[in-house]
Amino acid sequence: MAAVRDAHTQLMDDFSKMASDAQSLLSAMASVPGDKVAALRGQVEEVRATALQKVRELQGMARDRAQAADAYVHENPWPLIGAAAVVGFVLGIAVSRD
């Protein structure tokens, strides 16, 4: 679970840096005149907004799935304990055969 949390933290840090860089790019482009630059600025802003929306959606989905998994484990612990015991037993036999 800690590895997932670390990966999530790293992903969010990377995305925050990307969003910050995009905002810096937009700010730098604001002072440059021209129709092509204005069109490019609009495209960058649109992509940035879409990316932010997708990240929010993914965060919501991940949160919902984590809560569902947590609820399932708390409501049905014995099947999972049994499955873990069987896997451990099979691995123990496989390792001890050497």
Beta strands, then each sheet from edge to edge (+ up, - down):
end
